[in-house]
């Protein structure tokens, strides 16, 4: 069950998703939090940046690393509107993110619960706590609306 902070920070991630949407990008947003303070945000920009790694999660991790002058980001929570993919899960693990909270599940590329569960793999050296489905309907609706407009 999400707490008030989870709902509040997911709302901020939804604001980031709208920034991506305004750029014509798939609307996914992310917010990285430490001690209930936002330390970085990000939104999808692979098309704008001609960079396949420019997912919302990676953008937030890059910004946090620069803001904190550290590539390790322990004791942080990453809020993201869509279940992270394999690439983003790898970046999350390498950054040592403590917790991921996501909104909508991704049945095609989600690697937290949907397609794979990378964070529970006992062979890996870092295990991130996960909570999925926070504001899931709102997060999914942003994506549905975006793709509906694209098809029209």
Buried (B, 14 or more C-beta within 10 A) or exposed (E): EBEEEBEBBBBBBBEBBBBBBEBEBBBBBBBBBBEEEBBBBBBBBBBEEEEEEBBBBBBBBBBBBEEBEEEEBEEBBBBBBBBBBBBBBBBBBEBBBBBBBBBBBBEEBBBBBBBBEBBEEEEEEEEBEBBBBBBBEBBBBBBEEBEEEEEE
